[in-house]
Structure formats: C-alpha cells, structure tokens
Amino acid sequence: MQIQPGPVPRYYQLKEILEKRIQTGEFQPDDQFPTDEHLCDEYGLSRGTVRRAIDILVEQGRLRREQGRGTFVTLPQLTPIFFHLSSFNEEMHQRGRAPSTKLLKLEVVPASQAIAADLELGEGEEVIEIVRLRLADCLPMALETRYLAYKTCPALLHEDLEQQSIHNLLIDKYNIPLLRARHTVEARVLTATEAEVLQTRPGSAGFFVSRVTYTLNDQPVTRYHIVYRGDEYRFTAEF
C-alpha cells in the first residue's frame, strides 16, 4: 500500500498502513521496527510525518520506544476492550429486521456550554441540531441527537435525513473526512421523556452512547448521543 493524494492526512494514512502490517504478522512481537529514516525513504515522506504516525502507534500500544535501541513491536494486550459499533441500519439488517428513521427535529440553535466545549466553538455559536427516532419493524429502538457547527455544513438542513445517512453525506457528498471518534458507553435508566418516545416504561434499562467525531487536524465535527432500549438492544465487545 502506498500513500494516496486526497484529503486524508499523510501521517494518518501511514499509521493505517503500518498498523495493518503489524496486524497481518509482517512484524512479530519484540521485532525491531523500521527506523524513521527507513520509513521516510520507503514512503517518500518527511521525518515529521513519519514521527507523527509512529507517535500514534506508540500511544495506542502497538509500538514501544527503547532509548538507545530503537522502536519495537509490543506484545498483544488483552485490554482495553473495544466495542464494535456498527451502523443502526446494518445492525437491523443483520437481525433480519426492517430499519427506518423518523426525523423529529432539524433546526439551528445556539450551542450550549457543553456542546461548544466538545465542538471547540464559542458558547452560543450556531449549531445544527438533528433529532431522529430509529425504528425496526416500526418499533422504536433508539433516540439519537446530533450537533455540528452550522458553518461546517449548512446544506445539511436541506437533505432528506430520514432516508440518508448523515455520516455518509458528510464524507461522500460534502467531502468532510471523518477520521476518528471518541465513544463513551454506559448503562442507565431511561428518563420519562426518553421512555415516552421509545414507547416503553419510565425507569426501564437503556444503553447510552455518546461520541465526538473528528476530521482533519483533529478538529471535532459532530457531537452525537443515542439512547437504546435496553430490552431490545445489545452490544458485543471484541478483545
């Protein structure tokens, strides 16, 4: 694999390539990893670009640096646990159920302090708020809310968000690469409002997932949270 032209940063492309080379067994645990100079020559990149990719792999625990010796592949770790969070439609199709979406709210609102902090905006700055109900076989399954800066993609207000994936629209139509996301998953009881919308009992168990998604230069693009009915949904952890 080689570095490709386009909007995805070169350091991120290199990180993905090197990670795949480790995953496929080209480099075994405790093997010495190629030097920065070697990778610069191999991929035609600057030392700073290569160093940034290696720094990410070190932070992720894929590599370790030993002073005076070089960089080495680490032993596989049992932790952390990674959650595989597929798209809602994909998950429902896998279960043999028919997914659908109902748009409950689409408007421009001032960013609260919490939203502004997550999106690195000024408090009160205009953001697009999108609230959607996700259903399977016409049964409410999840309530999702998404925020993004109005200036990021004002045309999103004119899209059919009941029939189209917001994630895919941002990437494919509006050329906003979504490079990484930070997830938080927790179990809690549903509020009265959530239970009413999801057509279940107040105080019922639910899963809550929050996510901030980032684009180029590690700039946050969307703040997203979704509440799932606990009696109809499950998560699978892979480790």
C-alpha positions in Angstrom: 0.0 0.0 0.0 1.2 3.5 -0.8 0.3 7.0 0.3 -2.6 8.4 -1.8 -3.3 12.0 -2.7 -6.5 13.5 -1.2 -7.9 15.0 1.9 -6.8 12.3 4.4 -3.6 13.4 6.1 -0.4 11.5 5.1 0.5 10.8 8.7 -2.9 9.1 9.2 -2.6 7.1 6.0 0.9 5.9 7.1 -0.4 5.0 10.6 -3.1 2.8 9.0 -0.6 1.1 6.6 1.9 0.4 9.4 -0.9 -0.9 11.7 -2.1 -3.3 9.0 1.5 -4.6 8.5 1.6 -5.3 12.2 -1.8 -7.0 12.3 -1.0 -9.2 9.4 2.1 -10.6 11.1 4.7 -9.0 9.0 6.2 -7.7 12.3 6.1 -10.0 15.3 6.1 -9.0 19.0 9.5 -7.8 20.1 10.7 -7.4 16.5 12.6 -4.2 15.9 10.5 -1.8 13.8 12.0 0.0 10.8 13.7 3.3 11.6 12.1 6.7 10.8 14.8 7.2 8.1 13.9 3.9 6.5 10.1 4.7 6.5 10.9 8.2 5.1 12.7 6.6 2.1 10.1 3.8 1.7 7.1 6.0 1.6 8.6 9.3 0.4 7.5 11.2 3.4 9.1 13.8 5.7 10.6 12.9 9.0 7.9 14.9 10.9 5.1 13.0 9.1 6.6 9.6 9.9 7.3 10.6 13.5 3.7 11.6 14.0 2.4 8.3 12.7 4.8 6.4 14.9 3.8 8.5 17.9 0.2 7.5 17.4 1.1 3.8 17.3 3.1 4.2 20.5 0.2 5.9 22.2 -2.1 3.0 21.1 0.3 0.4 22.5 1.2 -1.1 19.1 4.9 0.0 19.4 7.3 0.9 22.2 10.4 3.0 22.1 13.6 2.0 23.9 16.2 4.7 24.4 19.4 3.9 22.6 18.0 0.8 20.9 15.1 1.9 18.7 11.4 1.1 18.2 9.9 -2.4 18.8 6.6 -4.1 18.3 4.8 -4.7 21.6 3.1 -7.9 22.8 -0.7 -8.1 22.2 -2.6 -6.8 25.1 -5.9 -8.1 26.4 -7.0 -4.7 27.4 -8.6 -2.3 26.6 -11.8 -3.8 25.3 -13.0 -2.4 22.0 -16.7 -2.1 21.2 -17.8 -2.8 17.7 -20.5 -0.3 17.0 -22.0 -1.0 13.6 -24.5 1.4 12.0 -28.1 1.1 13.1 -29.3 0.0 9.6 -26.5 -2.5 9.3 -27.3 -4.0 12.7 -31.0 -4.3 12.0 -30.4 -5.9 8.6 -28.2 -8.5 10.2 -31.1 -9.3 12.6 -33.5 -9.7 9.7 -35.5 -6.6 10.7 -36.5 -3.6 8.6 -34.9 -0.3 9.8 -36.5 3.1 9.3 -35.9 6.6 10.6 -38.3 9.4 11.7 -36.9 12.9 11.8 -38.2 14.6 15.0 -36.2 17.9 14.9 -33.9 19.7 12.5 -33.1 23.3 13.3 -30.3 25.8 14.0 -29.8 26.5 17.8 -27.2 28.3 19.9 -24.5 26.0 21.3 -24.8 25.2 25.0 -21.6 25.3 27.1 -21.2 21.5 26.9 -21.8 21.4 23.1 -19.5 24.3 22.5 -16.7 22.6 24.5 -17.0 19.3 22.6 -17.0 21.0 19.2 -14.4 23.7 20.2 -16.8 26.5 19.4 -17.8 29.7 21.2 -20.8 29.3 23.6 -23.9 30.5 21.7 -22.4 29.9 18.3 -24.9 28.5 15.8 -25.1 24.7 15.5 -27.4 22.3 13.7 -29.4 20.1 16.0 -30.8 16.8 14.5 -33.0 14.5 16.5 -34.1 11.2 14.9 -36.0 8.2 16.1 -34.6 4.9 14.8 -37.1 2.0 14.4 -37.0 -1.6 13.5 -40.2 -3.2 12.0 -41.9 0.0 13.1 -40.9 -0.5 16.8 -38.9 2.4 18.3 -35.4 1.2 19.2 -33.3 4.3 19.7 -33.4 8.0 20.1 -30.4 9.9 18.6 -29.3 13.5 18.8 -26.5 15.0 16.7 -24.9 18.5 16.7 -22.5 20.1 14.3 -21.4 23.7 13.7 -23.8 25.4 11.2 -20.8 26.8 9.3 -19.4 23.2 8.8 -22.3 22.1 6.5 -25.3 24.5 6.3 -26.6 22.5 3.3 -27.3 19.6 5.6 -30.5 21.4 6.5 -31.9 20.7 3.1 -31.1 17.0 2.9 -33.6 14.1 3.4 -32.3 12.9 6.8 -35.0 10.2 7.1 -33.7 8.3 4.0 -30.0 9.2 4.1 -27.0 8.5 6.4 -25.7 11.7 7.9 -22.3 10.1 8.3 -22.1 9.1 4.6 -23.4 12.5 3.5 -20.6 14.3 5.3 -18.0 12.1 3.8 -19.2 11.4 0.3 -21.2 14.5 -0.7 -19.6 17.2 1.4 -16.0 15.9 1.4 -15.6 16.1 5.1 -13.3 13.1 6.1 -14.3 11.6 9.5 -11.0 10.2 10.7 -11.6 9.1 14.3 -14.2 9.0 17.0 -14.2 9.0 20.8 -17.0 6.9 22.3 -18.5 6.6 25.8 -20.9 3.7 26.5 -22.9 3.4 29.7 -26.0 1.7 31.1 -28.6 3.8 32.8 -32.4 4.0 33.2 -34.5 5.9 30.7 -35.9 9.3 31.6 -39.7 9.8 31.3 -39.3 11.7 28.0 -37.0 9.0 26.5 -39.3 6.2 27.6 -42.3 8.0 26.1 -40.6 8.5 22.7 -39.3 4.9 22.8 -42.7 3.6 23.8 -41.5 1.8 26.9 -41.8 2.2 30.7 -40.1 5.1 32.5 -37.2 3.8 34.6 -36.6 0.9 32.1 -33.0 0.0 31.4 -31.3 1.6 28.5 -27.9 2.0 26.8 -26.4 5.4 26.3 -23.7 6.0 23.7 -22.0 9.4 23.2 -19.5 10.2 20.5 -17.4 13.0 19.2 -16.1 12.6 15.7 -13.0 14.3 14.4 -11.8 15.4 10.9 -8.5 16.9 9.6 -6.1 18.4 12.1 -8.0 16.6 14.9 -10.9 19.1 14.6 -14.2 17.9 16.1 -17.1 17.8 13.6 -20.0 16.2 15.3 -21.3 15.6 18.8 -23.7 12.7 18.9 -25.6 10.7 21.5 -28.0 7.9 21.2 -30.2 6.1 23.8 -31.2 2.5 23.1 -34.0 0.5 24.6 -32.3 -2.0 27.0 -34.9 -4.7 26.3 -34.3 -4.6 22.5 -30.6 -3.9 22.1 -27.2 -5.4 23.0 -23.6 -4.6 22.4 -20.8 -7.1 21.6 -17.2 -6.5 22.8 -14.3 -7.8 20.9 -10.9 -8.3 22.6 
